[in-house]
Amino acid sequence: MGTSVSLNEAQGKLAELIHQLPPGEEIIITENQQPVAKLVRHPRRLERRQPGRCKGMITLLVEDDEHLEGFEEYMP
């Protein structure tokens, strides 16, 4: 079981609790010495977006330039 803090204490320093919490660990938030919530840091880091990761996921059934109308400014 993780650390526990009172609801009033958690309200006062929520950002600090979140940033100090290691991934996968938890803090139990209590009210009147009874658990009412659990704060858990997400264990996974978000991946950085990379251009071209979806290349090949779209298949055009018709080879024409009509579907590209309006996108001229984005084309090389």
Buried (B, 14 or more C-beta within 10 A) or exposed (E): EEEBBBEEEBEEEEEEBEEEBEEEEBBBBBEEEEEEEEBEBEEEEEEEEEEEEEEEEEEEEEEEEEEEEEEEEEEE
